[in-house]
Amino acid sequence: MDYRFASDNTAGLCAEAWEALHAADGGACPSYGEDPWTARAADAIREVVGRESEVFFVFNGTAANSLALAACCRSYHGVICSDVAHIVTDECGAPEFFSNGTKLLTARSERGKVLPAEVERLVTERSDLHYPKPRVLSLTLPTELGTVYSLDELRELAVVSRRHGLAVHVDGARFANAVVALGVPPAEILAAAGADVLCFGAVKNGLGFAEAVVFRNPEWSTEFSWRCKQAGQLASKMRYLAAPWVRGFEDDLWLRNAAHANRCAARLARRLAGVPGARLVQPVEANAVFVELTPEHHAKLAAAGWAYYDFIGGAARFVCSWATSDADIEALVGALL
């Protein structure tokens, strides 16, 4: 099978990340995150999201989201999120498990985005003690459907969150792609959302094996190190998780990788829009393309060995990465013609 567009997870590490791993491999250094690589990586993240932030590294996005939400909630609380959010559809109940039972309250979404009116509805429709108490608004940026909240949309959601005392969690598995799409500094995006905690992804951006949990509001990070340890997320040789992050923030590599993926998705969308019978079903605002294909199209792709997801609503999803090339795009499109 050909997995070039199945996900940005299927791409390898970029060359710079491999070089950073090799550089971190020389000699002995302190373990469990006390090494200089981890300190430098955390400082680099603080420079772009806010210098007062607390930064923790974990092995994957499920752990990042689940532990971050657990830090913001008690077991009787509720987390408001999109009905297509990854924490609902693809994390096997981990957010509920690690928070000892916090309820996910799904909001009807529009192109993957949570609407302020839906947040208002879920907070206010019940206030009795027989129902979970809403405590967190979780936003995915970019959304599961590849769309990106505008700054104004984020500000509107922040107003509702503040009015009802909700913490704001941002699932940023592809945060770099959103930063590139919006064209503004990361700190400005997070300020617009009123974000208290960001789960900052590097894996899909070709930069190593770790995700960062970034608490912009230190109130929520109290004893978070113990949560990581108990959940099996404290790496003994943390420098190998951290070193690619250090390299990623040198000469804006993290943004260049994401910009390349976004450009490739835009090109792929243009080419797919020209395939007879194919129809784009979502705006292409980051690095994912959702397209409605005919049975004949699916048969052609299967015969050619292409792997991809039939995603939410039945559309085919194709994801571009830092490694996608024009030749890759032409090969995929050629299989449909």
Protein Blocks (a to p, Z undefined) as FASTA:
>chain_A
ZZklmpmklpccdfklmmmmmmmmgocddeehiafklmmmmmmmmmmnopkbccdddfbf
klmmmmmmmmmpcfkbccdddfkbfklmmngommmmmnoopacdddddeehiacfklmmm
mmmmpccfkbccdfbdcdddddfkopacdfklmmmmmmmmmmnopacdddffklmmmmmm
nopafklmmmmnopabdcddfklnonajbdcdddfblklmgoklmmmmmnopacfblmlm
mmmmmmmmgghlmmmmmmmmmmmmmmmmmmmmmpghiacfbdcfblbccddddfklmmmm
mmnopacdddehhiacddddfkbcfklmmmmmmmmZZ
